[in-house]
Amino acid sequence: MPFKKTKQDAAETLVLDWILQVKNYKLTLDRKRCVGCQICTLACPKNAITAQQQTKVAGKAQKAKIDVDLEKCNFCGICDLTCPYGAVKVTQNGTHDLAVLEKESYPQLVKDIVVDTRKCDKACVECETVCPLNLIKISKVAYDGKPVTDLSKLSDLGKKRVQITVDIAKEYCPTCRVCEFKCDPGAIRMTKVFEGKIRINREKCPSGCQNCLDVCPITSALTLGEDKKVYVNELFCTYCGACSNVCPHPDALTLTRTKVNHKPIHSGTWNKTLERLASPESAVKELKAQAAKARLTLVEDRFAVEEMKKKK
């Protein structure tokens, strides 16, 4: 049992502490990065995390407030691993070592982000300006190693020799793909962590309501049409569910996650989480895919053994 349990809920951070004789567990939620989505509430195996609707401010909907029950939380770190925005951190004695990873009972989500600066226009800073979360920084260096702030002052040869670096804070990137489509073709490529479908029933969508649009953290994922109804651009949607948390009508907005991209794992813990994040059907589909892959590996191994016997 812990010697001491504390919870500090401030405007910008929520901190939970479990202090034992030789270990100190800490959970920190960065409310500035938290978008009030559904992911951690669904992933938590102890139902310790809840999303609380907030009152509007100046007629504008506010993102849901995430809270963690200190009595239920066991500091497993699943919320940390699953948060697409990197808003949650769980540490043990100040170190970011998570037992669920070491024991291979939970996978790491895959954020496949590739930058090819050879395809970048050297005068362009589009990806830096379009990122809805300000996670991209571009730096330019001349052939002599000095920073370049004004390309127009360089000669044509000097411009060709400029080296570009595109730094993306991958830890906090939800892989919305806005930068990929706004930048030069092939300069940035990424695969979404969560795939799915989102539908808005405009007949049930309350007239004049744009709660979902108010809280959506991704520019261009939701837009307001001329008919004053909200429309979805699934190209940029991260399927986080921040919009679902503030929708006043349960049937007006339907969000379904169909796939979670993650490193290979076979675990009862993960299967149960996948059922909550996506659906039982998605979990069954993944289990079948894992079984098929295992059978294929077994067959390949047997053929390899037979070939070795023939050679002998």
VMD Tcl script that draws the C-alpha trace (Angstrom):
set ca {
  {0.00 0.00 0.00}
  {1.22 3.53 -0.76}
  {2.50 5.62 2.11}
  {1.05 8.72 0.52}
  {-1.37 9.51 -2.30}
  {-1.83 13.05 -3.59}
  {-3.74 14.78 -6.35}
  {-3.12 18.33 -7.51}
  {-5.56 19.75 -10.05}
  {-4.48 23.09 -11.48}
  {-5.52 25.07 -14.54}
  {-2.66 23.79 -16.71}
  {-1.74 20.45 -15.13}
  {-3.23 17.54 -13.24}
  {-0.72 15.60 -11.13}
  {-1.31 12.33 -9.30}
  {1.31 10.84 -6.98}
  {1.66 7.41 -5.44}
  {4.51 7.36 -2.94}
  {5.65 3.94 -1.75}
  {8.66 2.84 0.28}
  {11.01 2.45 -2.69}
  {8.93 3.67 -5.62}
  {7.23 6.90 -6.55}
  {4.63 6.77 -9.30}
  {3.53 10.01 -10.92}
  {0.90 10.76 -13.55}
  {0.98 14.19 -15.17}
  {-1.72 15.47 -17.50}
  {-0.78 18.55 -19.50}
  {-4.09 20.36 -19.93}
  {-2.59 22.65 -22.57}
  {-1.93 19.67 -24.82}
  {-5.03 17.72 -23.81}
  {-7.86 18.23 -26.32}
  {-10.57 16.59 -24.22}
  {-10.94 13.56 -26.47}
  {-12.19 10.03 -25.79}
  {-9.04 7.98 -26.21}
  {-7.72 7.79 -22.63}
  {-11.20 7.36 -21.15}
  {-11.79 4.33 -23.38}
  {-8.29 2.87 -23.02}
  {-8.12 2.97 -19.21}
  {-8.67 -0.59 -17.91}
  {-9.76 0.68 -14.47}
  {-12.33 3.21 -15.72}
  {-10.37 5.78 -13.74}
  {-10.52 8.50 -16.40}
  {-13.60 10.56 -17.21}
  {-14.40 13.42 -19.58}
  {-16.56 16.15 -18.08}
  {-18.49 18.57 -20.28}
  {-17.86 22.26 -19.58}
  {-20.13 25.26 -19.83}
  {-19.81 27.49 -22.86}
  {-17.74 30.66 -22.71}
  {-19.00 33.62 -24.75}
  {-21.28 31.24 -26.63}
  {-18.42 28.96 -27.62}
  {-18.17 25.30 -26.56}
  {-15.18 24.34 -24.42}
  {-13.28 21.08 -24.69}
  {-14.23 18.40 -22.19}
  {-12.19 18.37 -18.98}
  {-10.33 15.13 -18.34}
  {-10.18 13.92 -14.75}
  {-8.43 10.92 -13.18}
  {-9.74 9.14 -10.08}
  {-6.82 8.71 -7.69}
  {-8.52 5.79 -5.95}
  {-9.00 3.83 -9.18}
  {-5.77 4.68 -11.04}
  {-2.97 2.10 -10.73}
  {-0.42 4.09 -12.79}
  {-0.18 1.37 -15.46}
  {0.67 3.95 -18.15}
  {-1.85 2.78 -20.75}
  {-3.26 6.32 -21.00}
  {0.29 7.57 -21.59}
  {0.90 5.12 -24.44}
  {-2.47 5.66 -26.08}
  {-2.87 9.45 -25.98}
  {-2.40 10.64 -29.58}
  {-1.48 14.15 -28.42}
  {1.17 13.15 -25.85}
  {-0.71 14.94 -23.09}
  {-0.23 12.25 -20.43}
  {3.03 11.10 -18.86}
  {3.42 8.34 -16.28}
  {6.78 7.91 -14.55}
  {8.32 5.65 -11.95}
  {10.96 7.28 -9.75}
  {11.19 10.03 -12.34}
  {11.88 7.61 -15.19}
  {9.57 7.02 -18.12}
  {9.67 3.22 -17.77}
  {6.30 1.56 -18.25}
  {5.81 -2.00 -17.02}
  {3.14 -2.74 -19.64}
  {5.76 -2.20 -22.35}
  {8.47 -4.22 -20.62}
  {6.07 -7.13 -20.08}
  {4.79 -6.77 -23.66}
  {1.20 -6.63 -22.45}
  {0.51 -3.42 -24.36}
  {1.87 -2.18 -27.71}
  {3.42 1.07 -28.76}
  {1.29 2.98 -31.23}
  {2.95 3.60 -34.57}
  {3.43 7.20 -35.68}
  {4.94 6.67 -39.10}
  {6.20 10.14 -40.05}
  {8.78 10.55 -42.82}
  {10.30 13.86 -43.95}
  {12.19 14.18 -47.25}
  {13.76 17.64 -47.31}
  {15.06 17.03 -50.84}
  {11.50 17.64 -52.01}
  {11.08 20.83 -50.01}
  {10.97 24.21 -51.72}
  {13.77 26.07 -49.95}
  {11.71 29.22 -49.73}
  {8.68 27.44 -48.31}
  {7.61 27.41 -44.66}
  {4.10 26.13 -45.36}
  {4.24 23.06 -43.12}
  {5.36 25.19 -40.17}
  {2.49 27.62 -40.56}
  {-0.30 25.12 -41.32}
  {0.35 22.72 -38.42}
  {-2.73 23.20 -36.20}
  {-0.74 22.34 -33.07}
  {2.45 24.29 -33.90}
  {4.58 21.15 -33.78}
  {6.78 21.86 -36.82}
  {9.89 24.00 -36.90}
  {11.94 24.70 -40.01}
  {15.58 25.72 -39.90}
  {17.81 26.68 -42.83}
  {21.59 26.68 -42.85}
  {23.97 28.00 -45.51}
  {26.95 26.02 -46.81}
  {29.15 27.75 -44.23}
  {26.95 26.53 -41.38}
  {25.39 29.90 -40.61}
  {21.61 30.19 -40.12}
  {19.68 31.62 -43.06}
  {16.89 34.07 -42.29}
  {16.48 35.71 -45.69}
  {17.00 33.63 -48.83}
  {16.71 36.69 -51.06}
  {20.11 37.89 -49.84}
  {21.87 34.77 -51.14}
  {23.23 34.19 -54.61}
  {21.64 31.54 -56.82}
  {24.47 29.15 -55.93}
  {24.08 29.99 -52.26}
  {20.37 29.21 -52.42}
  {21.08 25.80 -53.94}
  {23.50 24.99 -51.13}
  {21.07 25.82 -48.35}
  {20.31 22.84 -46.12}
  {16.80 22.53 -44.70}
  {15.82 20.76 -41.47}
  {12.19 20.03 -40.67}
  {11.72 19.11 -37.02}
  {8.38 17.55 -36.10}
  {7.59 16.97 -32.42}
  {6.43 13.40 -33.10}
  {5.64 12.72 -29.46}
  {2.78 15.21 -29.63}
  {1.76 14.73 -33.28}
  {-1.68 13.09 -33.74}
  {-0.87 12.40 -37.43}
  {-3.68 14.53 -38.84}
  {-1.82 14.80 -42.19}
  {-2.59 18.50 -42.68}
  {1.10 19.24 -43.30}
  {1.40 16.33 -45.73}
  {-1.24 17.75 -48.05}
  {-0.30 21.40 -47.63}
  {3.41 20.86 -48.36}
  {5.21 19.98 -51.58}
  {4.28 16.46 -52.77}
  {6.37 13.82 -51.02}
  {8.06 16.23 -48.61}
  {6.14 14.80 -45.63}
  {4.44 11.42 -45.50}
  {2.63 9.95 -42.53}
  {0.25 7.15 -41.60}
  {-2.59 7.84 -39.22}
  {-2.51 6.20 -35.80}
  {-6.29 5.85 -35.74}
  {-8.42 5.12 -38.77}
  {-12.17 5.18 -38.85}
  {-15.34 6.88 -39.97}
  {-17.23 9.93 -38.78}
  {-20.73 10.86 -39.87}
  {-22.94 13.85 -39.11}
  {-26.70 13.45 -39.35}
  {-27.71 16.94 -40.41}
  {-31.38 16.27 -39.76}
  {-30.60 15.64 -36.08}
  {-27.80 18.20 -35.85}
  {-29.27 21.12 -33.82}
  {-29.69 24.25 -35.90}
  {-26.99 26.83 -35.20}
  {-24.93 24.40 -33.12}
  {-21.24 24.15 -33.84}
  {-19.95 22.65 -30.60}
  {-17.90 20.05 -32.46}
  {-16.34 22.73 -34.64}
  {-15.47 24.81 -31.56}
  {-13.43 22.05 -29.91}
  {-11.91 20.19 -32.87}
  {-8.13 20.59 -32.48}
  {-7.38 19.97 -36.16}
  {-7.78 22.77 -38.68}
  {-9.92 21.79 -41.67}
  {-11.17 18.52 -40.17}
  {-14.56 20.15 -39.53}
  {-15.96 23.10 -41.44}
  {-19.16 25.13 -41.37}
  {-21.12 25.07 -44.62}
  {-23.25 27.78 -46.18}
  {-26.28 26.02 -44.71}
  {-24.80 26.60 -41.23}
  {-24.30 22.86 -40.80}
  {-21.01 21.16 -39.92}
  {-19.22 19.10 -42.56}
  {-16.39 16.59 -42.10}
  {-13.13 16.31 -44.01}
  {-12.00 12.82 -43.02}
  {-8.68 13.39 -44.74}
  {-7.57 15.35 -41.67}
  {-9.72 13.78 -38.92}
  {-7.73 11.95 -36.22}
  {-10.83 10.17 -34.84}
  {-9.96 11.29 -31.33}
  {-13.58 11.93 -30.35}
  {-13.21 15.43 -28.90}
  {-16.20 16.39 -31.03}
  {-18.33 13.50 -29.72}
  {-17.74 14.60 -26.13}
  {-19.46 17.95 -26.70}
  {-22.20 17.00 -29.17}
  {-25.59 17.75 -27.54}
  {-27.49 15.14 -29.56}
  {-26.41 11.47 -29.23}
  {-27.38 10.61 -32.82}
  {-26.20 13.75 -34.56}
  {-22.53 12.74 -34.70}
  {-21.35 9.13 -35.03}
  {-17.66 8.26 -34.75}
  {-16.24 4.78 -35.27}
  {-12.61 3.74 -35.09}
  {-11.89 0.81 -37.37}
  {-8.14 0.38 -36.95}
  {-5.31 1.28 -34.57}
  {-1.80 1.16 -36.02}
  {0.56 -0.38 -33.50}
  {3.60 -2.60 -33.16}
  {2.92 -6.37 -33.19}
  {1.60 -7.81 -29.93}
  {-0.73 -10.53 -28.72}
  {-2.20 -9.68 -25.37}
  {-5.52 -9.98 -23.59}
  {-5.01 -6.49 -22.18}
  {-4.63 -4.99 -25.64}
  {-7.52 -6.98 -27.10}
  {-9.87 -5.63 -24.44}
  {-8.61 -2.09 -25.03}
  {-9.10 -2.45 -28.77}
  {-12.69 -3.52 -28.18}
  {-13.34 -0.30 -26.26}
  {-11.42 1.97 -28.64}
  {-12.85 0.50 -31.82}
  {-15.31 -2.39 -31.57}
  {-15.46 -6.13 -30.76}
  {-15.51 -6.73 -34.52}
  {-12.23 -4.86 -34.94}
  {-10.64 -6.88 -32.14}
  {-11.79 -10.15 -33.73}
  {-10.48 -9.01 -37.10}
  {-7.07 -8.26 -35.61}
  {-6.96 -11.59 -33.77}
  {-7.72 -13.43 -37.02}
  {-4.98 -11.49 -38.80}
  {-2.50 -12.38 -36.04}
  {-3.50 -16.06 -36.23}
  {-3.12 -16.08 -40.01}
  {0.33 -14.52 -39.72}
  {1.35 -17.09 -37.13}
  {0.20 -19.93 -39.40}
  {2.11 -18.45 -42.33}
  {5.28 -18.21 -40.24}
  {4.85 -21.83 -39.12}
  {4.47 -23.03 -42.71}
  {7.50 -21.03 -43.86}
  {9.59 -22.48 -41.04}
  {8.56 -26.01 -41.96}
  {9.44 -25.48 -45.63}
  {12.82 -24.06 -44.59}
  {13.54 -27.18 -42.49}
  {12.52 -29.47 -45.34}
  {14.79 -27.61 -47.77}
  {17.70 -27.95 -45.38}
  {17.09 -31.71 -45.09}
  {17.08 -32.08 -48.87}
  {20.38 -30.23 -49.19}
  {21.99 -32.56 -46.67}
}
mol new
graphics top color blue
foreach p $ca { graphics top sphere $p radius 0.5 }
foreach p [lrange $ca 0 end-1] q [lrange $ca 1 end] { graphics top cylinder $p $q radius 0.2 }
display resetview
